[in-house]
């Protein structure tokens, strides 16, 4: 198994982006669960305020089908009101927003991954590479996977 190093985030992010959108969402969820919810992306120094709550509340107020479509739209080039608001956020706030979505999935205020959803083999392999890495490298992966190319 390949070791995740500072030079690997781009490779892992590319593997992530090559997954289907639903596999990307499920992998993000599984990574959050595997890390016990401890991977809180955002400002690593804790100096910037998290202003993602308003956008999260907009998503939370939608139907589950709309919530799923919003998350899909955030992982693809799209032109929606929520996507434009998301694009106006700082990168750290975007990561904090994804963390809020994972928390919402955990407490069922956001549509959860179906319990019978099966990750593809490629997604399982990527997850197995991501599980053993530390917080800093998880942050680098999340930053590169969620922010680059969208």
C-alpha positions as CSV (number, residue, x, y, z in Angstrom):
1,X,0.0,0.0,0.0
2,X,1.3,3.4,-0.9
3,X,2.4,5.7,1.9
4,X,0.6,9.1,2.0
5,X,3.2,11.8,2.0
6,X,3.1,15.5,1.3
7,X,3.7,14.7,-2.4
8,X,0.7,12.4,-2.5
9,X,-2.3,14.8,-1.9
10,X,-2.6,15.7,-5.5
11,X,-2.6,12.1,-6.5
12,X,-5.1,11.1,-3.9
13,X,-7.3,14.1,-4.8
14,X,-7.2,13.1,-8.4
15,X,-8.3,9.5,-7.4
16,X,-11.1,11.1,-5.4
17,X,-12.3,13.3,-8.3
18,X,-12.3,10.2,-10.6
19,X,-14.9,8.5,-8.4
20,X,-18.6,8.9,-9.2
21,X,-20.2,11.8,-7.4
22,X,-22.1,9.5,-5.0
23,X,-18.9,7.6,-4.2
24,X,-17.2,10.9,-3.5
25,X,-19.9,11.8,-1.0
26,X,-19.9,8.3,0.6
27,X,-16.1,8.3,0.9
28,X,-16.2,11.7,2.6
29,X,-18.8,10.3,5.0
30,X,-16.8,7.2,5.7
31,X,-13.7,9.1,6.3
32,X,-15.5,11.3,8.8
33,X,-16.9,8.2,10.6
34,X,-13.5,6.4,10.5
35,X,-11.8,9.3,12.1
36,X,-14.5,9.5,14.8
37,X,-15.6,12.9,13.7
38,X,-12.3,14.3,14.8
39,X,-11.2,15.6,11.4
40,X,-12.5,19.1,11.7
41,X,-11.3,21.0,8.6
42,X,-11.1,24.7,8.7
43,X,-8.4,27.1,9.8
44,X,-5.6,25.0,11.2
45,X,-4.5,27.9,13.4
46,X,-8.1,28.6,14.6
47,X,-7.7,32.3,13.7
48,X,-10.5,32.7,11.1
49,X,-14.1,32.6,12.2
50,X,-16.4,29.9,10.7
51,X,-19.1,31.7,8.7
52,X,-20.6,28.5,7.2
53,X,-23.5,28.3,9.5
54,X,-25.9,30.4,7.4
55,X,-25.3,28.3,4.3
56,X,-25.6,25.1,6.3
57,X,-28.9,26.2,7.6
58,X,-30.2,26.9,4.1
59,X,-29.2,23.3,3.1
60,X,-30.7,21.9,6.3
61,X,-34.0,23.5,5.5
62,X,-34.3,21.7,2.2
63,X,-35.9,18.3,1.5
64,X,-33.5,15.3,1.6
65,X,-33.6,15.0,-2.2
66,X,-32.7,18.7,-2.5
67,X,-29.9,18.3,0.1
68,X,-28.4,15.4,-1.9
69,X,-28.6,17.4,-5.1
70,X,-26.9,20.4,-3.4
71,X,-24.0,18.2,-2.2
72,X,-23.7,16.7,-5.7
73,X,-23.7,20.2,-7.2
74,X,-20.9,21.3,-4.9
75,X,-18.7,18.5,-6.3
76,X,-19.3,19.4,-9.9
77,X,-19.2,22.6,-11.9
78,X,-22.7,24.0,-11.4
79,X,-24.5,27.3,-11.4
80,X,-27.0,27.4,-8.5
81,X,-27.7,30.0,-5.9
82,X,-26.3,27.8,-3.2
83,X,-23.2,27.0,-5.3
84,X,-22.6,30.7,-5.9
85,X,-22.9,31.4,-2.1
86,X,-20.5,28.5,-1.4
87,X,-18.0,29.8,-4.0
88,X,-18.0,33.1,-2.2
89,X,-16.7,31.4,1.0
90,X,-13.0,31.3,1.9
91,X,-11.4,27.9,1.4
92,X,-11.2,27.3,5.2
93,X,-14.9,28.1,5.5
94,X,-15.8,25.7,2.6
95,X,-14.0,22.9,4.5
96,X,-15.8,23.9,7.7
97,X,-19.1,23.7,5.7
98,X,-18.3,20.2,4.6
99,X,-17.6,19.3,8.2
100,X,-21.0,20.7,9.2
101,X,-22.6,18.6,6.5
102,X,-21.0,15.5,7.9
103,X,-22.2,16.4,11.4
104,X,-25.7,16.9,10.0
105,X,-25.6,13.5,8.3
106,X,-24.6,12.0,11.6
107,X,-27.5,13.6,13.5
108,X,-29.9,13.1,10.5
109,X,-30.6,16.8,9.8
110,X,-28.9,16.2,6.4
111,X,-29.6,13.2,4.3
112,X,-27.4,10.3,5.4
113,X,-25.6,7.8,3.2
114,X,-28.0,4.9,2.9
115,X,-27.0,2.0,5.2
116,X,-26.9,-0.4,2.3
117,X,-24.7,1.8,0.1
118,X,-21.6,0.0,-1.1
119,X,-18.5,2.0,-2.0
120,X,-16.9,1.0,-5.3
121,X,-13.6,-0.9,-5.2
122,X,-11.7,2.2,-6.1
123,X,-13.4,4.2,-3.3
124,X,-12.6,1.4,-0.8
125,X,-9.0,1.4,-1.9
126,X,-8.7,5.2,-1.5
127,X,-10.4,5.0,1.9
128,X,-8.0,2.3,3.1
129,X,-5.1,4.7,2.1
130,X,-6.6,7.6,3.9
131,X,-7.6,5.9,7.2
132,X,-4.1,5.6,8.7
133,X,-2.9,9.2,8.0
134,X,-2.8,11.9,10.7
135,X,-4.9,15.0,11.0
136,X,-2.6,17.3,9.0
137,X,-2.4,15.0,6.0
138,X,-6.2,14.4,6.2
139,X,-6.6,18.2,6.1
140,X,-4.3,18.4,3.0
141,X,-6.3,15.6,1.3
142,X,-9.6,17.2,2.1
143,X,-8.4,20.6,1.0
144,X,-7.0,19.3,-2.3
145,X,-10.0,17.0,-3.0
146,X,-12.7,19.4,-2.2
147,X,-11.3,22.7,-3.4
148,X,-9.1,22.0,-6.4
149,X,-10.8,21.8,-9.7
150,X,-14.3,22.8,-8.7
